[in-house]
């Protein structure tokens, strides 16, 4: 029995980023990934952010530090940064 891969998405910025995160989630689900809100159970972390909104960009830097600390504990964890 194959393990179901899980993904986690955090979205920062504008309404377009929210819509884009929904599209990405839909694509991942159609490829047999399951969305989770439990960051400790995920295989992929995606951060969707907006470089135009300075506050969003600053928050992402802190989150990336945290996610990198998770990767040190779980070496197969994938972390991706997407957005405009």
C-alpha positions in Angstrom: 0.0 0.0 0.0 1.5 3.3 -1.1 1.6 6.2 1.4 -0.6 9.2 0.4 1.6 12.3 0.0 0.4 15.4 1.8 0.9 19.1 1.1 0.5 22.2 3.1 0.1 25.7 1.6 0.4 29.1 3.3 -0.8 32.2 1.4 0.3 35.8 1.9 -0.5 38.9 -0.1 -3.5 39.7 -2.3 -6.7 38.0 -3.4 -5.0 36.8 -6.5 -2.6 34.8 -4.3 -5.5 33.2 -2.6 -7.0 32.1 -5.9 -3.6 30.9 -7.1 -3.2 28.8 -4.0 -6.5 27.2 -4.7 -5.4 26.3 -8.3 -2.2 24.8 -7.0 -4.0 22.8 -4.4 -6.4 21.5 -7.1 -3.5 20.4 -9.3 -1.8 18.6 -6.4 -5.1 16.9 -5.4 -5.6 15.7 -9.0 -2.1 14.1 -8.7 -3.1 12.1 -5.6 -1.8 14.5 -3.0 -3.9 15.3 0.1 -4.0 18.7 1.7 -3.3 18.9 5.4 -3.3 21.6 8.0 -0.9 19.6 10.1 2.5 20.9 9.2 4.2 18.1 11.0 2.5 15.5 8.7 3.2 17.1 5.4 5.6 16.0 2.6 5.5 19.4 0.8 5.3 22.9 2.1 4.4 25.7 -0.3 4.4 29.4 0.5 2.5 31.6 -1.9 3.5 35.2 -1.4 3.5 38.6 -3.0 6.8 40.5 -3.5 4.9 43.7 -3.9 3.4 43.8 -0.4 6.4 44.4 1.9 4.6 43.1 5.0 3.9 39.7 3.3 7.4 39.4 2.1 8.8 40.1 5.6 6.5 37.5 7.2 7.7 34.9 4.7 11.3 35.3 5.7 10.4 34.3 9.3 8.3 31.3 8.1 11.1 30.1 5.9 13.5 30.0 8.9 10.9 27.9 10.7 10.3 25.6 7.8 14.1 25.1 7.3 14.3 23.9 10.9 11.6 21.4 10.1 13.6 20.2 7.1 16.5 19.5 9.4 14.3 17.0 11.3 12.7 15.6 8.1 15.2 15.5 5.3 12.7 14.4 2.6 10.5 17.5 3.2 10.2 19.7 0.2 9.8 23.5 0.6 8.7 25.7 -2.3 8.2 29.4 -2.6 5.7 30.5 -5.3 3.8 33.7 -6.1 4.4 37.0 -7.8 
